[in-house]
Amino acid sequence: MSIRPLWPPEPPGGGNKAPEIFAGGVGTVRRAVVIGNGCAGAENQCLGLVRALGLADRLTLFRIIRPTGGINKWLHFLPISLHKVVDQVLRNILSNMALATLFQGKLLAPYYVSNVQSFGLSSVLEADTHKIVTLVRDTFEKEGLAIVVACGRDTISYASSVRCLAPDNVFVIQIQHPRYRLDRFDLVVTPRHDYYALTAKGQREVPWLFRRWITPREPPGPNVVLTAGALHQADSAALRIAATNWHDELSPLPKPLVVVNIGGPTRNCSYGVDLAKQLVSDLLLKEFSAHPKFYIWDGEEPNPHLGHLAWANAFIVTADSVSMLSEACSTGKPVYVVGTEHCRWKFSDFHSTLHKRGAVRPFTGLEDMSDSWSYPPLNDAIDVAARVREALAERGWAVG
């Protein structure tokens, strides 16, 4: 008599079923991790890319927090890990000294670190490399690959360490040029003007003895994505919502509605009282003297910035801010720039790029603000998101 083998029943849905994220043979990216540095401009770039990827409602935001108070304001040149060590050592030393009470408030004022803060899209957690790695590993089978987006000097070591410790669980994007070892990241997103030092004009501006110290020293590699300006969240969908939200406040105002965005002097775009006088004489007195409606935002919430982008007929922007200019130029509306002549080095190259695209014109004070002109809007975040999808597809992944 033959003996028939007994086979265990097949599990429901068939055996060896792949995790849900691999359904159809393609891994699905469903979440993003943002590593921020507390700077609104830098974090806005990360959030703009995440938004363009369709992951804005599925992100976790970690923020790097430097020690603050007392002498810490003079220690920001240190790498953040060393800064925290120095801060803790100094606190321990002074805590055992008779002068502790004298110096505590002046040199080493206590700083408060909040583990959870309100941020609109998500809560904010204090950045910790091992916590991020644990998060992406423990949830990998259910949530899939995590896109990690970081921006700013302080985030470089965190983002590169996450990729080193969990290379199969993350796709790491570093925004702003990290200066060296670009192979530590899957993609580097940086403005084209960061490579100004390699241009013929840039080389002429740098003495030969100092060229070896200027970065970057090599042309962009295959994992570098170049942009015209800064990434941001002011896409067409956001502006449509803002237009609705600010309709009652802004639509009744006389036209043309001109929005003036004023930044402040920077190292490569230095100006002072002279530009302030130009703004007052040429702008406030000449342009707005005949307008019955004129107001200045006092900094109180709600912030009308997106409403301004949606409803303005034209913009006047100071030359110092790449972010403000990038947002204004994403609307396709007239943008006039004040103070370009004060900018040098790569900032002058940035303004040259915008001018060649027909996106900006110099503000002279003689403009007719009812004269409308247009240009192809800057869509850096959308362009970068497309490149991210291509890179993911090479791995067999897709954003879902």
C-alpha positions as a printed Julia matrix, in Angstrom:
400×3 Matrix{Float64}:
   0.0     0.0     0.0
   1.41    3.39   -0.97
   1.59    6.16    1.55
   0.37    9.56    0.39
   2.37   12.48    1.75
   0.47   15.0     3.84
   1.07   18.61    2.96
   0.17   21.48    5.3
  -2.59   23.76    3.99
  -1.6    26.84    2.02
  -1.83   30.06    4.0
  -4.63   32.41    2.92
  -3.76   34.27   -0.25
  -1.01   31.85   -1.27
   2.38   31.01    0.18
   5.47   33.21    0.41
   3.38   36.34    0.09
   5.56   39.41   -0.28
   5.09   42.38    2.03
   2.42   44.8     0.91
   4.98   47.38   -0.14
   6.24   45.02   -2.85
   2.84   44.35   -4.41
   3.23   44.18   -8.18
   7.0    43.72   -7.88
   7.66   47.39   -7.16
   8.5    48.83   -3.75
   6.28   51.72   -2.71
   7.59   54.76   -0.83
   4.92   55.99    1.55
   6.67   58.25    4.06
   9.32   60.92    4.42
  11.68   61.93    7.19
  12.81   65.55    7.3
  15.92   66.58    9.21
  15.8    70.32    9.86
  18.15   72.81   11.48
  15.57   75.21   12.92
  16.08   77.72   10.1
  12.77   78.46    8.4
  14.39   78.89    4.97
  16.21   75.56    5.12
  13.26   73.58    6.49
  10.95   75.18    3.94
  13.13   73.71    1.17
  12.79   70.22    2.64
   9.04   70.56    3.06
   8.7    71.94   -0.46
  10.33   68.83   -1.93
   8.28   66.5     0.27
   5.15   68.33   -0.84
   6.13   67.99   -4.52
   6.57   64.24   -3.95
   3.05   63.98   -2.52
   4.24   62.96    0.94
   3.4    66.13    2.91
   0.81   64.35    5.06
   3.12   61.41    5.78
   6.26   62.97    7.17
   8.14   62.95   10.45
  10.14   66.08   11.23
  13.32   65.86   13.3
  15.05   69.1    14.24
  18.68   69.59   15.22
  18.88   71.82   18.27
  22.1    73.59   19.2
  22.82   74.68   22.77
  21.73   78.26   23.32
  22.36   81.02   25.82
  25.53   82.62   27.14
  28.7    81.93   25.15
  26.94   79.4    22.92
  26.13   82.14   20.42
  29.88   82.31   19.68
  30.26   78.55   19.25
  28.07   78.05   16.17
  31.17   77.7    14.0
  31.82   74.33   15.66
  30.37   71.08   14.29
  27.2    70.5    16.24
  28.43   67.3    17.92
  31.53   69.12   19.2
  29.44   72.15   20.2
  27.25   69.97   22.43
  30.31   68.33   24.02
  31.95   71.71   24.74
  28.71   73.05   26.18
  28.29   70.06   28.5
  31.92   70.14   29.63
  31.71   73.83   30.49
  28.49   73.3    32.41
  30.01   70.45   34.42
  33.1    72.51   35.24
  31.19   75.57   36.35
  28.66   73.55   38.31
  31.41   72.69   40.8
  32.8    76.19   41.15
  31.98   78.87   43.65
  31.44   81.26   40.75
  28.77   79.08   39.18
  25.93   81.36   40.2
  27.79   84.34   38.79
  28.52   82.79   35.39
  25.44   80.63   34.97
  23.24   83.44   33.73
  25.91   85.28   31.77
  27.97   82.56   30.12
  26.04   79.32   30.26
  22.4    80.17   30.57
  20.32   76.98   30.66
  18.65   76.1    27.38
  15.36   74.32   27.09
  14.84   71.52   24.57
  11.27   70.69   23.69
  10.76   67.18   22.39
   7.45   67.95   20.74
   6.52   71.27   19.15
   3.67   72.36   16.93
   4.68   72.57   13.27
   1.48   72.35   11.29
   2.22   69.3     9.16
   3.75   67.2    11.92
   5.15   67.3    15.42
   8.84   68.08   15.79
  11.25   65.65   17.44
  14.79   66.36   18.5
  17.13   64.87   15.9
  18.91   61.68   16.9
  20.62   59.48   14.31
  19.92   56.18   16.06
  16.26   57.04   16.65
  15.84   57.82   12.95
  17.56   54.57   11.96
  15.43   52.55   14.38
  12.28   54.21   13.03
  12.98   53.42    9.38
  14.15   49.86   10.1
  11.33   48.84   12.41
   8.65   50.09   10.03
  10.3    49.06    6.77
   8.18   45.98    6.02
   4.94   47.91    6.48
   5.88   51.39    5.3
   8.69   50.68    2.86
  11.66   52.81    1.97
  11.85   56.18    3.72
  12.87   59.27    1.84
  15.13   61.3     4.13
  15.43   64.99    3.22
  17.88   67.27    5.02
  19.05   70.85    4.47
  21.75   72.97    6.08
  25.28   72.5     7.39
  24.23   71.06   10.76
  22.19   68.3     9.1
  25.0    66.88    6.96
  26.47   64.5     9.56
  23.02   63.27   10.6
  21.82   62.55    7.06
  25.05   60.85    5.98
  25.11   58.72    9.15
  21.52   57.58    8.58
  22.42   56.45    5.07
  25.56   54.69    6.34
  23.65   52.79    9.06
  20.51   51.95    7.06
  21.45   52.0     3.35
  18.73   49.5     2.37
  15.96   51.35    4.19
  16.44   54.97    3.16
  16.94   57.21    0.17
  18.83   60.26    1.44
  18.59   63.68   -0.22
  20.83   66.51    0.99
  19.71   70.01   -0.02
  22.46   72.65   -0.26
  25.96   71.64   -1.24
  27.77   69.64    1.5
  31.15   70.8     0.12
  32.84   67.39    0.05
  32.15   63.64   -0.15
  28.94   63.9    -2.16
  28.89   60.1    -2.41
  27.58   60.03    1.19
  24.12   60.88   -0.2
  21.83   59.35   -2.8
  21.08   62.78   -4.25
  22.43   66.26   -3.6
  20.16   69.17   -4.55
  21.92   72.49   -4.87
  21.54   75.77   -6.78
  23.51   76.09   -9.98
  25.24   79.2    -8.61
  26.97   77.05   -5.96
  29.28   75.99   -8.82
  30.11   79.58   -9.7
  33.69   79.08   -8.47
  34.28   76.67  -11.38
  33.19   79.14  -14.05
  35.71   81.24  -15.94
  34.41   84.4   -14.27
  34.51   82.78  -10.84
  38.08   81.57  -11.37
  39.19   85.11  -12.25
  37.72   86.4    -8.99
  39.66   83.93   -6.81
  43.42   84.42   -6.33
  45.35   81.34   -7.51
  46.7    80.61   -3.99
  43.17   80.36   -2.57
  41.52   78.28   -5.29
  42.24   74.97   -3.58
  40.25   76.13   -0.56
  37.16   77.14   -2.51
  34.47   74.45   -2.77
  33.13   72.72   -4.73
  36.3    71.86   -6.62
  34.77   69.35   -9.06
  31.9    69.63  -11.57
  28.55   68.16  -10.48
  28.43   64.38  -10.57
  25.54   62.08  -11.57
  23.92   62.3    -8.11
  23.77   66.12   -8.16
  20.57   67.92   -9.17
  21.01   71.59  -10.03
  18.28   74.18   -9.47
  17.87   77.81  -10.48
  16.97   78.92   -6.95
  15.64   77.61   -3.65
  12.93   74.99   -3.19
   9.73   76.06   -1.41
   6.1    75.12   -0.74
   4.43   77.84   -2.83
   3.2    75.56   -5.61
   0.06   76.15   -7.67
  -2.13   74.11   -5.33
  -0.94   76.05   -2.28
  -1.55   79.36   -4.04
  -5.07   78.35   -5.06
  -5.87   77.6    -1.43
  -4.25   80.85   -0.31
  -6.24   82.79   -2.89
  -9.43   81.44   -1.35
  -8.31   81.98    2.25
  -7.24   85.59    1.64
  -9.98   86.54   -0.79
 -11.91   88.8     1.59
  -8.8    90.68    2.76
  -6.89   91.11   -0.5
  -9.33   91.02   -3.41
 -10.98   94.39   -2.57
  -7.64   96.25   -2.6
  -6.98   98.66   -5.49
  -5.1    97.24   -8.46
  -2.34   96.82   -9.29
  -1.51   95.19   -5.97
   2.23   95.45   -5.4
   3.85   93.37   -2.66
   7.23   94.46   -1.28
   9.41   91.85    0.42
  12.4    93.23    2.34
  15.15   90.96    3.66
  18.44   92.07    5.14
  22.14   92.35    4.26
  24.17   89.16    3.95
  27.85   88.38    3.53
  27.6    88.24   -0.27
  24.91   90.91   -0.6
  25.89   93.72    1.71
  23.95   96.94    1.93
  22.91   99.41    4.59
  21.35  102.84    5.05
  21.79  103.72    1.37
  19.39  101.02    0.23
  16.92  101.91    2.98
  16.92  105.5     1.73
  16.38  104.28   -1.83
  13.41  102.2    -0.75
  11.84  105.11    1.12
  12.41  107.75   -1.55
  11.84  105.73   -4.71
   9.3   103.25   -3.46
   7.22  104.55   -0.59
   7.08  108.2    -1.63
   6.88  107.92   -5.41
   5.02  104.66   -5.94
   2.56  104.64   -3.06
   1.88  108.29   -2.39
  -1.19  108.18   -4.65
  -2.47  104.84   -3.29
  -5.23  105.03   -0.65
  -4.43  101.53    0.59
  -1.0   100.89    2.05
  -0.12   98.61    4.94
   2.86   96.84    6.5
   2.53   93.37    7.99
   3.41   93.58   11.69
   4.61   90.0    12.04
   1.51   88.8    13.84
  -0.26   85.63   12.72
  -1.75   84.74   10.37
   1.14   85.23    7.95
  -0.22   86.69    4.69
   2.81   85.61    2.61
   1.05   82.94    0.54
  -1.92   85.25    0.11
   0.42   87.92   -1.21
   1.94   85.48   -3.69
  -1.53   84.51   -4.88
  -3.1    87.98   -5.17
  -0.21   90.3    -6.04
   0.05   91.74   -9.53
   3.77   92.45   -9.1
   6.58   92.1    -6.56
   9.46   94.24   -5.38
  12.08   92.14   -3.58
  15.46   92.99   -2.07
  18.34   91.16   -3.71
  19.66   89.38   -0.61
  17.12   86.56   -0.35
  17.31   83.6    -2.75
  14.2    82.13   -1.08
  12.0    85.21   -1.42
  13.01   85.7    -5.04
  12.47   82.01   -5.85
   8.96   82.11   -4.42
   8.05   85.32   -6.24
   9.44   83.96   -9.53
   7.36   80.79   -9.17
   4.24   82.89   -9.85
   5.21   84.02  -13.37
   4.3    87.6   -12.39
   6.56   90.68  -12.69
   9.38   90.71  -10.12
  11.51   93.81   -9.59
  14.76   93.51   -7.64
  16.29   96.17   -5.41
  20.01   96.17   -4.54
  21.45   93.75   -7.12
  24.48   96.01   -7.48
  25.39   95.24   -3.85
  25.66   91.49   -4.5
  28.85   89.69   -5.39
  30.28   86.24   -5.97
  27.66   83.5    -6.48
  24.78   85.81   -5.54
  25.54   87.91   -8.62
  25.48   84.71  -10.68
  22.06   83.83   -9.24
  20.67   87.22  -10.26
  22.21   86.84  -13.7
  20.4    83.51  -14.1
  17.03   85.01  -13.17
  17.62   87.95  -15.51
  18.47   85.66  -18.45
  15.25   83.73  -17.82
  13.3    86.96  -18.05
  12.03   86.46  -14.5
  13.31   89.69  -12.93
  14.02   93.29  -13.79
  15.93   95.9   -11.79
  13.77   98.28   -9.79
  14.43  101.91  -10.71
  11.46  103.7    -9.13
  10.18  104.75  -12.57
   8.19  101.59  -13.31
   4.55  101.53  -14.26
   3.27   98.78  -12.0
   0.22   98.28  -14.19
   2.55   97.12  -16.97
   2.24   93.35  -16.82
   4.79   90.91  -18.23
   5.34   87.2   -17.72
   7.85   84.37  -18.08
   7.96   80.59  -17.51
   7.57   80.21  -13.71
  10.37   78.6   -11.73
   9.32   75.08  -10.76
  12.46   73.8    -9.04
  10.63   71.62   -6.5
   8.6    69.9    -9.22
  11.71   69.38  -11.37
  13.68   67.92   -8.45
  10.76   65.65   -7.49
  10.79   64.25  -11.04
  14.51   63.51  -10.73
  13.93   61.81   -7.35
  11.27   59.57   -8.92
  13.71   58.62  -11.68
  16.41   57.72   -9.16
  13.93   55.67   -7.12
  12.79   53.85  -10.26
  16.38   52.78  -10.87
  16.15   50.99   -7.51
  12.79   49.47   -8.38
  10.86   51.85   -6.11
   8.03   54.29   -6.73
   6.37   56.99   -4.65
   2.85   55.86   -3.81
